[in-house]
Amino acid sequence: MVHYRVLKVPQSYQIIRLQLHWRKMPYVLDKLRDDHYDIRKAHIKHDSAVLYVKDGVGDVHHKLHDIIADGYHDSYQKNGAGTTGGRIILPHDAEVNLYNLPNARKTTLEFSCVDRIGLLGDILELLAVFPFELQNSYISTVGPFAHNLFFLQACKKSLKEEDLEYIRNVFEYEVKRGVSNV
């Protein structure tokens, strides 16, 4: 069961709070992208998310109700990846950094690039194919630029160096250049 709440705030954002595992977020984000909802900020944890949607597009509450009513729990898992088919392309000048901090017990994936609607859903869809867990993430869009921080773990530890190298290669040679599917 997914729980959500949409809050109207005095700023030009609608705030969406979701109790949903991060691996299921791409479906919700893809559906919001289809209707051109513009997510400007987000804080995603292992099993919940807070999305800040730019106001003026429509009734987010009604859209979320429809998405959840679609019964995506079964259909999305059976069909696999969402609209990107596991393939995204970042601008060639995207800055991607992946590193372990000493004694932090988590790995940081940080990237910045020109934003586009659907970028967050695409990145989460890509990360969902890897055998690690997202513990926390912060997404911020200022003007045309997105800055994203993802904190990752495998078995409650930071990722091994060979895993870091593999993910770096995926971002450098497949995602940034659009060479092939992951």
Backbone torsions as a table, in degrees:
resi	resn	phi	psi	omega
1	MET	NA	133.3	179.4
2	VAL	-105.6	132.8	175.9
3	HIS	-111.9	141.1	177.4
4	TYR	-145.5	161.8	177.1
5	ARG	-150.1	135.3	177.1
6	VAL	-110.9	125.5	-179.6
7	LEU	-112.5	134.4	175.0
8	LYS	-95.2	126.0	-178.5
9	VAL	-119.1	163.2	-177.2
10	PRO	-62.6	-24.0	178.2
11	GLN	-72.8	-177.3	-178.6
12	SER	-90.2	38.7	178.5
13	TYR	-128.2	151.8	164.8
14	GLN	-107.7	136.2	-178.8
15	ILE	-103.1	127.3	178.9
16	ILE	-113.4	124.1	175.3
17	ARG	-109.8	123.6	-178.3
18	LEU	-121.3	136.4	168.4
19	GLN	-100.5	95.1	-170.9
20	LEU	-156.7	136.4	177.7
21	HIS	-62.6	141.5	-174.6
22	TRP	-60.3	-29.0	179.9
23	ARG	-70.2	-16.6	177.6
24	LYS	-95.8	-6.3	-179.3
25	MET	-62.4	-37.2	-178.2
26	PRO	-55.0	-35.1	179.3
27	TYR	-62.4	-49.9	179.9
28	VAL	-61.3	-44.6	-178.8
29	LEU	-66.0	-38.1	176.5
30	ASP	-62.3	-42.3	179.7
31	LYS	-66.3	-39.1	176.2
32	LEU	-66.4	-37.4	177.8
33	ARG	-62.1	-40.7	-179.2
34	ASP	-56.2	-30.7	178.6
35	ASP	-101.3	15.6	173.7
36	HIS	63.3	33.1	172.3
37	TYR	-73.2	136.0	-174.6
38	ASP	-108.3	103.7	179.4
39	ILE	-86.3	116.4	-175.0
40	ARG	-96.7	-28.6	178.0
41	LYS	-144.0	156.1	175.9
42	ALA	-158.5	151.8	171.5
43	HIS	-132.0	109.4	-175.8
44	ILE	-113.8	129.3	176.0
45	LYS	-111.7	-178.6	-178.0
46	HIS	-53.1	-43.1	-175.1
47	ASP	-133.2	24.5	176.8
48	SER	-159.4	165.1	179.7
49	ALA	-152.8	149.8	170.4
50	VAL	-124.2	121.3	-178.8
51	LEU	-114.3	138.1	176.5
52	TYR	-110.1	107.5	-175.1
53	VAL	-101.4	130.1	178.3
54	LYS	-61.3	130.1	-175.9
55	ASP	-72.8	161.0	173.0
56	GLY	107.0	-1.4	-178.3
57	VAL	-95.1	-35.2	-178.7
58	GLY	158.7	-169.5	-176.9
59	ASP	-82.5	100.8	-178.8
60	VAL	-65.2	-37.8	-179.2
61	HIS	-57.3	-48.2	-179.8
62	HIS	-62.6	-41.8	-179.6
63	LYS	-64.1	-44.9	179.1
64	LEU	-63.0	-39.3	177.8
65	HIS	-59.9	-43.1	178.8
66	ASP	-64.5	-41.9	-179.8
67	ILE	-61.5	-47.3	-178.4
68	ILE	-68.1	-37.4	179.6
69	ALA	-68.4	-20.0	179.7
70	ASP	-64.0	-14.3	-178.8
71	GLY	72.7	38.9	-175.8
72	TYR	-64.1	-17.4	-178.1
73	HIS	-52.4	-43.2	-178.5
74	ASP	-86.9	-50.1	-171.3
75	SER	-66.4	-39.5	-177.4
76	TYR	-68.6	-41.2	179.9
77	GLN	-66.0	-36.8	-179.6
78	LYS	-71.3	-37.9	-176.7
79	ASN	-83.1	-10.4	178.6
80	GLY	82.1	-134.1	-173.9
81	ALA	-65.3	162.7	-179.6
82	GLY	-82.3	-143.9	-171.2
83	THR	-68.6	-22.1	-178.1
84	THR	-85.8	-10.8	-179.1
85	GLY	64.2	26.5	179.7
86	GLY	81.5	7.8	-177.1
87	ARG	-123.7	125.3	173.5
88	ILE	-129.6	162.3	177.0
89	ILE	-130.4	125.7	174.2
90	LEU	-98.4	156.4	174.9
91	PRO	-57.3	147.2	-176.8
92	HIS	-60.7	-22.9	-179.9
93	ASP	-96.0	14.7	177.5
94	ALA	-63.2	139.2	177.3
95	GLU	-94.8	117.6	-179.8
96	VAL	-122.8	122.6	177.6
97	ASN	-126.3	137.6	179.8
98	LEU	-136.4	122.3	-175.1
99	TYR	-156.7	156.9	173.2
100	ASN	-104.6	134.8	173.0
101	LEU	-93.6	142.0	179.6
102	PRO	-56.3	132.8	176.8
103	ASN	61.3	14.5	-177.7
104	ALA	-86.3	-22.3	-179.9
105	ARG	61.8	20.8	173.1
106	LYS	-151.3	158.1	-179.4
107	THR	-106.0	140.5	179.0
108	THR	-104.8	126.2	170.7
109	LEU	-111.1	119.5	-176.6
110	GLU	-126.4	130.3	173.5
111	PHE	-147.2	151.3	179.2
112	SER	-132.7	140.3	177.5
113	CYS	-164.7	176.8	173.7
114	VAL	-68.6	132.9	-176.3
115	ASP	-78.9	158.3	170.7
116	ARG	-153.4	154.6	177.5
117	ILE	-63.8	130.6	179.4
118	GLY	97.6	-6.3	-178.0
119	LEU	-59.9	-45.6	-178.6
120	LEU	-61.1	-46.1	178.6
121	GLY	-61.1	-40.3	179.2
122	ASP	-64.9	-43.0	180.0
123	ILE	-65.5	-44.6	178.4
124	LEU	-63.1	-37.8	177.5
125	GLU	-62.9	-41.6	177.2
126	LEU	-64.9	-47.0	-178.3
127	LEU	-63.7	-29.2	-178.0
128	ALA	-65.9	-18.3	179.8
129	VAL	-81.4	-15.1	-179.8
130	PHE	-85.2	151.6	-178.0
131	PRO	-86.7	53.0	175.4
132	PHE	-138.7	173.2	-178.2
133	GLU	-112.7	143.3	173.0
134	LEU	-86.7	121.4	179.2
135	GLN	-92.8	-34.4	-174.3
136	ASN	-165.9	151.1	173.6
137	SER	-154.6	152.5	177.2
138	TYR	-131.0	124.9	-178.4
139	ILE	-121.2	131.7	-179.3
140	SER	-139.5	134.1	177.1
141	THR	-122.7	123.6	177.3
142	VAL	-123.3	118.2	-175.1
143	GLY	59.0	-129.7	-178.3
144	PRO	-90.1	4.9	-173.4
145	PHE	-111.5	137.3	177.1
146	ALA	-108.9	136.4	174.0
147	HIS	-125.2	125.3	-172.0
148	ASN	-129.1	134.1	174.9
149	LEU	-123.4	126.0	176.7
150	PHE	-122.9	131.8	178.0
151	PHE	-108.6	119.5	-170.6
152	LEU	-116.9	151.4	176.3
153	GLN	-144.0	153.7	170.5
154	ALA	-128.7	120.3	-177.7
155	CYS	54.1	42.4	178.0
156	LYS	61.7	25.3	177.3
157	LYS	-133.7	163.6	174.3
158	SER	-66.4	160.2	-178.1
159	LEU	-71.3	151.6	178.2
160	LYS	-73.7	158.2	-177.0
161	GLU	-58.6	-38.0	179.6
162	GLU	-67.9	-31.1	175.2
163	ASP	-69.2	-40.4	177.4
164	LEU	-60.5	-44.4	-179.1
165	GLU	-63.6	-41.6	178.4
166	TYR	-61.8	-46.9	-179.4
167	ILE	-64.5	-40.9	176.0
168	ARG	-57.0	-44.8	-179.8
169	ASN	-64.3	-40.0	178.1
170	VAL	-60.5	-46.8	-179.8
171	PHE	-66.2	-43.2	-175.5
172	GLU	-71.6	-45.0	-170.0
173	TYR	-102.3	-19.8	180.0
174	GLU	-112.5	-43.1	-176.3
175	VAL	-80.4	-50.0	-177.3
176	LYS	-70.7	-29.0	-177.5
177	ARG	-105.3	-9.1	177.6
178	GLY	64.4	34.3	-174.6
179	VAL	-68.7	-52.6	-177.0
180	SER	-156.0	174.8	177.0
181	ASN	-71.7	150.3	178.4
182	VAL	-76.9	NA	NA
